[in-house]
Amino acid sequence: MEQVLRPIYQERASSPETLGVILVEKRRKGDPITDTFDSILLIITSDEENPIYTKHYTNGAEKSAMHVISEKQLRKWLLLGSRRKVVDWLFYGKIYFDRNEFVEQLKKELEQYPFYGRKMKMGLEFSKLVRDYTEGKTFFEQGNYMDAYHHVVKSLHHLARLAVIENGLFPEVTVWSQVRKIDPAICKLYEELTMSEEPLEKRLELLFLASEFFIYNRTADGASHIIEVMARKGLWTIQELHEHKELRMYSIELEMFVEFLVEKGFIQVIQSESKNEKIFHRDYKVK
């Protein structure tokens, strides 16, 4: 398939907008890294008008997917962690074209992981952990154990990714392989939840007790990004927090995360007068 794709990536490489061309080949049948395709052709461009463009090819025996991604879109995915397989493509794919060593420099950035970017990523991951843990606990208290289980498993995945980020690494698709080396206690927690023969209610009860410890120990680091942003000025409305260029990344997690940090004493609620004398505006500041 590589020979069939060669004219395609050679044509793309001749474009001045193309920054890099990477070929990723499957390692085994049905490989999820390549979305079950035999190969992935990743092309990174400086064109921001078309952030994502995809085509599928076949030579009759094999199939391949081409993804043309803008640098801006790629960096957004890497920051939010929303396309984990892209990390694998960058690190394990064959580089066929690299304008001014763009791809190599990007890989170095990911390996070195600038601290500022890491703090934001920790905040995003921690906010998702808080949401899934909180929703899971609510379902548990209502006796909806299967729904609670679903959210707790998701919260453990966020905890695992958070542990990897804390150690200055980039979470890959095989994040549990990374965590097993970094923090075996989190792996043990996951195994006890998913593999134990205890009744589900008992497993969840023990998990919530243990998770309180993990969350408590990570709250200061997980909140450091949003606290640093909010410390830049005195008072914030919730709308101002939603509109801030960095905090808007938290998306639907933002309001629950703010309330969690209010409860934990990191953020203070300030009441201010509204047009209706019987009700107040609820604003926020760093405590």
C-alpha positions as CSV (number, residue, x, y, z in Angstrom):
1,M,0.0,0.0,0.0
2,E,2.9,2.3,0.7
3,Q,3.9,2.3,-3.0
4,V,0.3,3.1,-4.0
5,L,0.2,6.1,-1.6
6,R,3.6,7.4,-2.7
7,P,2.3,9.7,-5.5
8,I,-0.3,11.1,-3.2
9,Y,2.1,12.1,-0.4
10,Q,4.6,13.3,-2.9
11,E,2.0,15.6,-4.5
12,R,1.0,16.9,-1.0
13,A,4.7,17.4,0.0
14,S,5.1,19.7,-3.0
15,S,2.6,22.1,-1.6
16,P,4.1,25.1,0.3
17,E,1.4,24.7,3.0
18,T,2.4,21.1,3.9
19,L,4.5,21.0,7.1
20,G,4.9,17.2,7.4
21,V,3.8,13.8,6.0
22,I,3.7,10.7,8.3
23,L,2.8,7.2,7.3
24,V,1.5,4.9,10.1
25,E,1.1,1.2,9.3
26,K,-1.0,-1.3,11.3
27,R,0.9,-3.5,13.7
28,R,-1.7,-6.3,13.9
29,K,-5.1,-7.2,12.5
30,G,-7.9,-4.8,13.5
31,D,-5.3,-2.4,15.0
32,P,-7.3,0.4,16.8
33,I,-4.3,2.7,16.4
34,T,-5.1,2.9,12.6
35,D,-8.9,2.7,13.0
36,T,-8.6,-0.9,11.5
37,F,-7.1,0.5,8.3
38,D,-3.9,-1.0,6.9
39,S,-2.2,2.4,7.0
40,I,-2.8,6.0,7.9
41,L,-1.4,8.9,5.9
42,L,-1.2,11.9,8.3
43,I,-0.5,15.3,6.5
44,I,0.0,18.4,8.6
45,T,-0.6,21.8,6.9
46,S,-0.5,25.5,7.8
47,D,-3.9,25.9,6.0
48,E,-6.4,27.0,8.7
49,E,-9.4,27.4,6.4
50,N,-9.7,23.6,6.1
51,P,-8.7,22.3,9.6
52,I,-9.7,18.6,8.8
53,Y,-9.9,16.8,5.5
54,T,-10.2,13.0,5.1
55,K,-10.1,10.6,2.2
56,H,-10.2,6.8,2.1
57,Y,-8.3,4.7,-0.5
58,T,-8.0,1.0,-1.5
59,N,-6.0,-1.0,-3.9
60,G,-8.5,-3.8,-3.8
61,A,-6.6,-5.8,-1.1
62,E,-5.8,-3.1,1.5
63,K,-7.4,0.1,2.7
64,S,-5.9,3.4,3.8
65,A,-7.1,6.7,5.3
66,M,-5.5,10.1,4.6
67,H,-6.0,12.8,7.2
68,V,-5.0,16.3,6.3
69,I,-4.9,18.3,9.6
70,S,-4.0,22.0,10.2
71,E,-1.3,22.7,12.7
72,K,-3.8,24.7,14.8
73,Q,-6.3,21.8,14.9
74,L,-3.5,19.3,15.7
75,R,-2.2,21.4,18.6
76,K,-5.7,21.8,20.0
77,W,-6.2,18.0,20.0
78,L,-2.9,17.5,21.7
79,L,-3.8,20.1,24.4
80,L,-7.2,18.8,25.1
81,G,-6.2,15.1,24.7
82,S,-9.3,14.5,22.6
83,R,-7.4,12.5,19.9
84,R,-5.0,10.2,21.8
85,K,-4.2,8.1,18.8
86,V,-2.6,11.2,17.1
87,V,0.1,11.0,19.7
88,D,0.9,7.5,18.6
89,W,0.9,8.5,15.0
90,L,3.4,11.2,15.6
91,F,5.8,9.0,17.7
92,Y,5.5,5.7,15.9
93,G,4.8,6.7,12.3
94,K,7.4,7.0,9.5
95,I,8.2,10.6,8.6
96,Y,8.3,11.0,4.8
97,F,8.4,14.7,4.6
98,D,9.4,17.3,7.3
99,R,9.6,20.9,6.3
100,N,12.2,22.7,8.4
101,E,12.1,19.8,10.9
102,F,8.6,20.8,11.9
103,V,7.5,17.2,13.0
104,E,10.8,16.5,14.8
105,Q,10.4,19.8,16.7
106,L,6.8,19.0,17.6
107,K,7.8,15.6,19.0
108,K,10.5,17.3,21.1
109,E,7.9,19.6,22.5
110,L,5.7,16.7,23.4
111,E,8.6,14.9,25.1
112,Q,9.8,17.9,27.0
113,Y,6.2,19.0,27.8
114,P,6.3,22.7,28.6
115,F,5.2,23.2,32.2
116,Y,2.5,25.8,31.3
117,G,0.9,23.4,28.9
118,R,1.1,20.6,31.4
119,K,-0.7,22.6,34.1
120,M,-3.6,23.4,31.7
121,K,-3.8,19.8,30.7
122,M,-3.8,18.7,34.3
123,G,-6.6,21.1,35.0
124,L,-8.7,19.8,32.1
125,E,-8.2,16.2,33.1
126,F,-8.8,16.9,36.8
127,S,-12.1,18.7,36.0
128,K,-13.3,15.7,34.0
129,L,-12.3,13.4,36.9
130,V,-14.3,15.6,39.3
131,R,-17.4,15.5,37.1
132,D,-17.4,11.7,36.6
133,Y,-16.6,11.0,40.2
134,T,-19.4,13.3,41.5
135,E,-22.0,12.0,39.1
136,G,-20.9,8.4,39.9
137,K,-21.3,9.0,43.6
138,T,-24.7,10.6,43.1
139,F,-25.9,7.5,41.2
140,F,-24.5,5.3,43.9
141,E,-26.4,7.1,46.6
142,Q,-29.5,6.7,44.6
143,G,-29.0,3.0,44.3
144,N,-28.3,3.1,40.5
145,Y,-25.2,1.0,40.7
146,M,-24.7,0.2,37.0
147,D,-24.8,4.0,36.2
148,A,-22.5,4.6,39.1
149,Y,-20.1,2.0,37.8
150,H,-20.0,3.6,34.3
151,H,-19.0,7.0,35.7
152,V,-16.5,5.6,38.1
153,V,-14.7,3.7,35.4
154,K,-14.5,6.9,33.4
155,S,-13.2,8.8,36.5
156,L,-10.4,6.2,36.9
157,H,-9.4,6.7,33.3
158,H,-9.1,10.4,33.9
159,L,-7.1,9.7,37.1
160,A,-4.8,7.5,35.1
161,R,-4.2,10.1,32.5
162,L,-3.7,12.7,35.2
163,A,-1.0,10.5,36.8
164,V,0.8,10.3,33.4
165,I,0.7,14.0,32.9
166,E,2.0,14.7,36.4
167,N,5.1,12.7,35.5
168,G,5.8,14.9,32.5
169,L,4.6,12.4,29.9
170,F,2.0,12.5,27.2
171,P,-1.0,10.0,27.7
172,E,-1.0,7.5,24.9
173,V,-3.8,5.2,23.7
174,T,-2.3,2.4,26.0
175,V,-2.5,4.7,29.0
176,W,-2.9,1.8,31.5
177,S,0.5,0.4,30.4
178,Q,2.0,3.7,31.2
179,V,0.2,4.0,34.6
180,R,1.3,0.5,35.6
181,K,4.9,1.7,35.7
182,I,4.2,5.2,37.1
183,D,1.5,4.6,39.8
184,P,0.6,0.9,40.4
185,A,-1.8,1.9,43.1
186,I,-4.2,3.4,40.5
187,C,-4.0,0.2,38.5
188,K,-4.8,-1.8,41.6
189,L,-7.8,0.4,42.2
190,Y,-9.0,-0.2,38.6
191,E,-8.5,-4.0,38.9
192,E,-10.4,-4.2,42.2
193,L,-13.3,-2.4,40.6
194,T,-13.5,-4.3,37.4
195,M,-12.2,-7.8,38.3
196,S,-13.2,-8.4,42.0
197,E,-15.8,-11.0,42.8
198,E,-17.3,-8.8,45.5
199,P,-20.9,-7.5,44.9
200,L,-20.9,-4.4,42.8
201,E,-22.3,-2.3,45.6
202,K,-19.4,-3.3,47.8
203,R,-16.8,-2.6,45.1
204,L,-18.2,0.8,44.4
205,E,-18.3,1.7,48.1
206,L,-14.6,0.8,48.6
207,L,-13.7,2.6,45.4
208,F,-15.4,5.9,46.5
209,L,-13.5,5.7,49.8
210,A,-10.2,5.2,48.1
211,S,-10.9,7.8,45.4
212,E,-11.5,10.5,48.0
213,F,-7.8,10.1,48.9
214,F,-6.5,10.3,45.3
215,I,-8.7,13.4,44.5
216,Y,-7.7,15.2,47.8
217,N,-4.0,14.7,47.1
218,R,-4.3,16.1,43.6
219,T,-6.7,19.0,44.1
220,A,-4.0,21.7,44.6
221,D,-2.2,20.7,41.4
222,G,-5.3,20.0,39.4
223,A,-6.7,23.5,40.3
224,S,-3.4,25.4,39.8
225,H,-4.2,26.5,36.2
226,I,-7.7,27.9,36.9
227,I,-6.5,29.5,40.1
228,E,-3.6,31.2,38.3
229,V,-5.9,32.6,35.7
230,M,-8.4,33.9,38.2
231,A,-5.7,35.5,40.3
232,R,-5.0,37.9,37.4
233,K,-8.0,40.0,38.4
234,G,-10.2,40.4,41.5
235,L,-13.7,39.4,40.7
236,W,-15.2,37.2,38.0
237,T,-18.7,36.5,36.8
238,I,-19.4,33.0,35.5
239,Q,-19.9,34.4,32.0
240,E,-16.4,36.0,32.1
241,L,-14.9,32.7,33.1
242,H,-16.7,30.9,30.2
243,E,-15.4,33.5,27.8
244,H,-11.8,33.6,28.9
245,K,-9.6,32.1,26.1
246,E,-8.0,29.5,28.3
247,L,-10.9,28.7,30.6
248,R,-13.3,28.1,27.8
249,M,-11.3,24.9,27.2
250,Y,-13.0,23.4,30.3
251,S,-16.3,23.6,28.4
252,I,-19.2,21.9,30.2
253,E,-16.9,20.9,33.1
254,L,-16.3,24.5,34.1
255,E,-19.2,25.3,36.3
256,M,-19.1,22.0,38.3
257,F,-15.3,22.5,38.6
258,V,-15.8,26.0,40.0
259,E,-18.4,24.7,42.5
260,F,-16.1,21.9,43.6
261,L,-13.3,24.5,44.2
262,V,-15.7,26.7,46.2
263,E,-16.5,23.7,48.3
264,K,-12.8,22.9,48.9
265,G,-12.0,26.5,49.8
266,F,-9.9,27.5,46.8
267,I,-12.5,29.9,45.4
268,Q,-14.7,32.4,47.3
269,V,-18.2,33.4,46.4
270,I,-18.9,37.1,46.5
271,Q,-22.5,38.4,46.4
272,S,-23.2,41.7,44.6
273,E,-26.4,43.7,44.2
274,S,-28.7,43.1,41.2
275,K,-31.6,45.1,39.9
276,N,-33.9,42.9,42.1
277,E,-33.3,43.7,45.7
278,K,-34.4,40.2,46.8
279,I,-31.7,38.4,44.8
280,F,-27.9,38.9,44.4
281,H,-25.4,38.2,41.7
282,R,-23.0,35.4,42.5
283,D,-19.4,36.2,41.5
284,Y,-16.1,34.5,42.2
285,K,-12.6,35.3,43.3
286,V,-9.5,33.4,44.4
287,K,-9.7,32.9,48.1
